[in-house]
Amino acid sequence: MLRVLLLENVHPVATEILRTAGFDVEVRSGALDEAELIEALEGVHVLGIRSKTNVTRKVIEASPGLQAIGTFSIGTNQIDLAAAAAHGVAVFNAPYSNTRSVVELALAEIISLTRRLPVRDKALHDGVWDKTADGAHEVRGRTLGIIGYGNIGSQLSVLAENLGMRVVFYDVQERLSLGNAYRAKSLDELLELSDAVTIHVDGRPGNAGFFGADLFERMKPGAIFLNLSRGFVVDVEALRAGIESGHLAGAAVDVFPAEPKKRGEHFESPLRGLPNVILTPHVGGSTEEAQEAIGEFVAGKVRDYINTGSTMLSVNLPNLQLPPTGVGRIMVLHRNVPGVLAAINQVFAEHGANIEGQMLATRGEIGYVVTDISDVTQRGSSARLMEMPTTVRLRIRDAFDRPEFPPGPAAGA
């Protein structure tokens, strides 16, 4: 039976979907380090993680039976995508499922910081009645600067305008402005205009240390700052200095350069104890609604890949979906070099296999061919395909819907 390992408290709906599909699912709480993960993946075909478990090249190379990885989050920077592709391991994420949850948290924090609610809250908990309007503002009429105008940034833009805010955004890619949002000509222009600055960029290595002391200094005096994207994007020491100097009026941070692996572990940060600063433990997408949606989406993608070979929305393999024809299916991940499709079809022809349906897609150095033929396990073509030097991984499903898993990638992978 195909084995699945789910880590980091993935929503139970994922377990239900995969077990209903006939998979043997093991669930563990918390993340695993590299050595622990290698040991845990012995005999496992599918791995499910969230943001704390790092799937390195060493892990992938030590796990030849691994077929797919589902990351139950938006980001995939915790996975070596190139190594996964090179070894024929499909990776799926949830690019849209928790967008609304992150946006709502950002809006709540913008209002809270602008009204200085953390300061008022702490005073009352300390027994001090500090009733004053000093430093408190409405968000209506103030300018929100959004760095990164993707799925989250653009939805935040629309809802912020509904609250009466002016929106300016900056993105290195071409993005369509929604509503009345103004695209800044430069990052400097955004920082000069914005009363609140929020970051929503991805986890690519080039974004490491992106927002440091120089950019904090260029922000408007009295502005607030939010980071709900990636912990390594922001210099937290520089942010602390901006709060302590009074140049910034407040901050909200949900992600950190170093985060505990498990719930209940000790957390340390230079941002602890600062006034009008909201710290949350990476919960931007952690609502019950979002986690259920993520569980359904990613588990469904993994199930479909294993059962039908569909790679639609895979982040590292060619995207392809061949409708079922009711016969057996051979799925070949291969090096993207000229002549592979002709060579594959020559093997089928030599074994008398009649092709009922076929589709090819390529992505970078990897190609993917899905072919439907009858009696795929009896004709002997699979052994020849495995011997081809271009083959990275081969998978088979026969007409009776029984998956077969050759022992890991081909020797030339």
QUIRAWO-V95397 format. One record per residue. PHI is phi in whole degrees, -180 to 180 (999 if undefined). PSI is psi in whole degrees, -180 to 180 (none if undefined). OMEGA is omega in whole degrees, 0 to 359 (none if undefined). Layout:
((PHI & PSI & OMEGA) (PHI & PSI & OMEGA))
This chain:
((999 & 141 & 179) (-65 & 132 & 184) (-105 & 138 & 180) (-125 & 135 & 174) (-118 & 120 & 179) (-111 & 126 & 181) (-113 & 168 & 168) (63 & 37 & 173) (58 & 47 & 173) (-59 & 145 & 184) (-56 & 140 & 182) (-58 & -23 & 180) (-62 & -31 & 178) (-66 & -44 & 177) (-60 & -44 & 181) (-62 & -45 & 182) (-63 & -44 & 183) (-73 & -37 & 177) (-68 & -38 & 177) (-62 & -31 & 178) (-77 & -2 & 177) (96 & 13 & 182) (-91 & 151 & 175) (-90 & 110 & 188) (-109 & 126 & 173) (-109 & 133 & 183) (-116 & 132 & 175) (-132 & 144 & 175) (-88 & 154 & 177) (80 & 167 & 180) (-92 & 166 & 176) (-122 & 145 & 174) (-81 & -179 & 188) (-59 & -50 & 182) (-65 & -42 & 179) (-63 & -39 & 182) (-68 & -42 & 178) (-59 & -44 & 179) (-65 & -42 & 183) (-69 & -25 & 184) (-86 & 3 & 176) (-60 & 118 & 179) (78 & 8 & 182) (-96 & 138 & 180) (-99 & -31 & 183) (-133 & 133 & 177) (-116 & 134 & 174) (-119 & 129 & 181) (-136 & 175 & 169) (-118 & -121 & 189) (-104 & -12 & 188) (-94 & -23 & 183) (-89 & 124 & 179) (-96 & 124 & 178) (-103 & 97 & 185) (-87 & 172 & 175) (-58 & -39 & 180) (-62 & -41 & 178) (-63 & -45 & 183) (-66 & -43 & 180) (-66 & -28 & 180) (-87 & 1 & 185) (-127 & 71 & 186) (-65 & -21 & 180) (-84 & -8 & 184) (-68 & 126 & 182) (-103 & -36 & 186) (-153 & 153 & 175) (-126 & 127 & 173) (-108 & 119 & 175) (-101 & 113 & 186) (-84 & 61 & 182) (-165 & 180 & 176) (-79 & -50 & 188) (-73 & 152 & 176) (-129 & 13 & 182) (-70 & -9 & 177) (-84 & 1 & 181) (-121 & 137 & 173) (-78 & 93 & 187) (-66 & -38 & 180) (-65 & -43 & 179) (-65 & -40 & 179) (-62 & -45 & 180) (-64 & -43 & 182) (-63 & -25 & 180) (-106 & 13 & 175) (72 & 30 & 179) (-104 & 117 & 180) (-78 & 139 & 179) (-121 & 131 & 179) (-125 & 144 & 176) (-130 & -171 & 180) (-125 & 84 & 188) (-70 & -17 & 187) (-124 & -18 & 196) (-67 & -28 & 182) (-110 & 15 & 182) (-56 & -49 & 184) (-62 & -40 & 181) (-64 & -43 & 179) (-65 & -42 & 180) (-62 & -44 & 181) (-64 & -39 & 178) (-64 & -42 & 179) (-60 & -45 & 179) (-63 & -44 & 180) (-60 & -41 & 182) (-73 & -36 & 177) (-61 & -46 & 179) (-66 & -44 & 182) (-62 & -44 & 181) (-70 & -39 & 181) (-67 & -31 & 176) (-91 & -1 & 181) (57 & 40 & 181) (-64 & -37 & 178) (-59 & -36 & 180) (-70 & -45 & 180) (-64 & -41 & 180) (-62 & -47 & 182) (-64 & -40 & 181) (-61 & -44 & 181) (-68 & -38 & 177) (-65 & -27 & 177) (-88 & 2 & 178) (86 & 19 & 182) (-112 & 124 & 177) (-88 & 95 & 186) (-108 & 69 & 181) (-84 & 110 & 181) (-159 & 155 & 176) (-98 & 0 & 183) (-58 & 125 & 176) (78 & -1 & 181) (-98 & 137 & 183) (-138 & 159 & 166) (-78 & 153 & 175) (-83 & -22 & 178) (-59 & 128 & 179) (89 & -11 & 179) (-90 & 163 & 186) (-105 & 127 & 177) (-103 & 124 & 176) (-101 & 122 & 182) (-111 & 118 & 178) (-99 & 109 & 186) (102 & 105 & 188) (-112 & 47 & 177) (-86 & -145 & 184) (-60 & -46 & 182) (-76 & -49 & 183) (-59 & -41 & 182) (-71 & -38 & 178) (-69 & -38 & 175) (-60 & -39 & 179) (-57 & -48 & 183) (-65 & -46 & 182) (-70 & -34 & 178) (-65 & -39 & 176) (-63 & -36 & 178) (-64 & -24 & 176) (-86 & -1 & 179) (94 & 11 & 179) (-85 & 152 & 168) (-88 & 140 & 185) (-121 & 130 & 172) (-125 & 139 & 181) (-134 & 160 & 177) (-138 & 133 & 178) (-149 & 143 & 180) (-75 & -17 & 177) (-101 & 160 & 176) (-69 & 125 & 180) (-133 & 143 & 176) (-79 & 126 & 177) (-70 & 132 & 177) (-101 & 143 & 181) (60 & -131 & 180) (-104 & 17 & 181) (-61 & 140 & 181) (-106 & 129 & 178) (-85 & 117 & 180) (-68 & 144 & 179) (-75 & -20 & 179) (-155 & 164 & 176) (-65 & -37 & 178) (-59 & -41 & 180) (-63 & -42 & 179) (-61 & -46 & 183) (-65 & -35 & 180) (-70 & -29 & 185) (-91 & -23 & 197) (-92 & 134 & 171) (-85 & -22 & 175) (-139 & 135 & 180) (-121 & 128 & 179) (-130 & 138 & 184) (-105 & 132 & 177) (-142 & 67 & 180) (-110 & 167 & 183) (-88 & -177 & 187) (-96 & 21 & 179) (-62 & 147 & 184) (-56 & -32 & 181) (-65 & -15 & 179) (-88 & -4 & 180) (-61 & 130 & 179) (66 & 18 & 185) (-58 & -46 & 185) (-105 & 104 & 183) (-122 & -163 & 186) (-57 & -40 & 182) (-62 & -40 & 180) (-75 & -36 & 175) (-61 & -39 & 180) (-66 & -27 & 181) (-84 & -11 & 178) (-69 & 155 & 178) (-62 & 139 & 173) (-58 & 133 & 180) (86 & 3 & 179) (-77 & 163 & 176) (-113 & 159 & 186) (-133 & 138 & 178) (-129 & 140 & 171) (-132 & 108 & 176) (-121 & 26 & 184) (-107 & -80 & 182) (-137 & 139 & 184) (-65 & -37 & 185) (-78 & -2 & 181) (-74 & -28 & 189) (-115 & 138 & 172) (-81 & 102 & 186) (-70 & -28 & 176) (-66 & -41 & 178) (-67 & -36 & 177) (-65 & -42 & 177) (-59 & -44 & 180) (-61 & -38 & 179) (-66 & -35 & 177) (-72 & -47 & 183) (-65 & -33 & 180) (-77 & -15 & 183) (88 & -2 & 179) (-65 & -37 & 175) (-105 & 141 & 183) (-85 & -17 & 181) (174 & 173 & 181) (-156 & 155 & 173) (-134 & 127 & 184) (-132 & 128 & 180) (-111 & -15 & 184) (-131 & 147 & 189) (-137 & 153 & 180) (-58 & -37 & 177) (-130 & 126 & 182) (-127 & 143 & 176) (-59 & 152 & 181) (-79 & -31 & 188) (-131 & 155 & 175) (-62 & 135 & 178) (97 & -13 & 178) (-74 & 158 & 181) (-67 & 140 & 179) (-118 & 134 & 178) (-130 & 139 & 179) (-161 & 146 & 174) (-63 & -14 & 184) (-89 & -8 & 180) (-65 & 140 & 173) (82 & 2 & 181) (-83 & 148 & 181) (-73 & 145 & 178) (54 & 40 & 176) (-123 & 126 & 179) (-103 & 122 & 177) (-115 & 128 & 178) (-128 & 146 & 188) (-86 & 65 & 176) (56 & 53 & 184) (-115 & 17 & 181) (-52 & -43 & 179) (-102 & 12 & 186) (-94 & 67 & 166) (-112 & 158 & 180) (-62 & -37 & 179) (-65 & -46 & 182) (-66 & -44 & 182) (-66 & -35 & 176) (-68 & -43 & 179) (-64 & -40 & 178) (-64 & -44 & 180) (-59 & -44 & 179) (-65 & -45 & 186) (-67 & -53 & 185) (-69 & -43 & 178) (-61 & -38 & 178) (-65 & -40 & 179) (-66 & -42 & 179) (-64 & -46 & 178) (-57 & -46 & 182) (-66 & -35 & 178) (-65 & -47 & 181) (-65 & -42 & 186) (-81 & -36 & 186) (-125 & -10 & 182) (85 & 5 & 181) (-65 & 127 & 177) (-111 & 17 & 181) (-57 & 127 & 181) (71 & 13 & 169) (-63 & 141 & 183) (-89 & -7 & 184) (-132 & -8 & 181) (-119 & 160 & 175) (-56 & 138 & 181) (-87 & 124 & 187) (-154 & 141 & 176) (-147 & 106 & 178) (-97 & 121 & 179) (-59 & 144 & 180) (-62 & 142 & 178) (-113 & -1 & 178) (87 & 5 & 177) (-119 & -175 & 181) (-70 & 161 & 185) (-135 & 132 & 173) (-115 & 127 & 182) (-118 & 120 & 185) (-121 & 115 & 168) (-90 & 132 & 187) (-145 & 166 & 173) (-68 & 139 & 183) (-83 & 83 & 178) (-128 & 157 & 182) (-61 & 144 & 171) (90 & -1 & 184) (-66 & -46 & 182) (-61 & -42 & 179) (-63 & -40 & 180) (-67 & -39 & 178) (-64 & -46 & 181) (-68 & -29 & 175) (-64 & -39 & 176) (-61 & -45 & 179) (-62 & -43 & 182) (-63 & -41 & 181) (-66 & -23 & 180) (-102 & 11 & 176) (69 & 26 & 182) (-87 & 129 & 178) (-93 & 121 & 182) (-80 & 120 & 179) (-91 & -27 & 179) (-167 & 149 & 182) (-157 & 146 & 177) (-149 & 141 & 179) (-125 & 140 & 172) (-143 & 151 & 179) (-130 & 156 & 178) (-155 & 108 & 181) (62 & -124 & 183) (-89 & 1 & 184) (-116 & 138 & 171) (-120 & 161 & 183) (-143 & 123 & 179) (-120 & 126 & 174) (-115 & 125 & 184) (-130 & 132 & 177) (-103 & 121 & 174) (-140 & 159 & 178) (-83 & 154 & 176) (53 & 48 & 186) (-65 & -27 & 184) (-89 & -8 & 182) (-102 & -20 & 189) (-82 & -16 & 176) (86 & 3 & 182) (-72 & -28 & 184) (-63 & -38 & 179) (-63 & -40 & 178) (-65 & -40 & 180) (-65 & -39 & 178) (-64 & -30 & 182) (-79 & -14 & 181) (-65 & 133 & 183) (-65 & -18 & 180) (-86 & -12 & 184) (-74 & 128 & 175) (-95 & -47 & 178) (-156 & 144 & 179) (-127 & 136 & 176) (-131 & 152 & 185) (-133 & 140 & 166) (-131 & 128 & 180) (-89 & 178 & 186) (-66 & -15 & 179) (-95 & 13 & 173) (66 & 34 & 176) (-105 & 118 & 179) (-75 & 144 & 173) (-123 & 142 & 183) (-127 & 99 & 172) (-56 & 156 & 188) (-72 & 80 & 174) (80 & -173 & 180) (-66 & 163 & 176) (-64 & 159 & 185) (-61 & -27 & 182) (-84 & 1 & 184) (-70 & none & none))
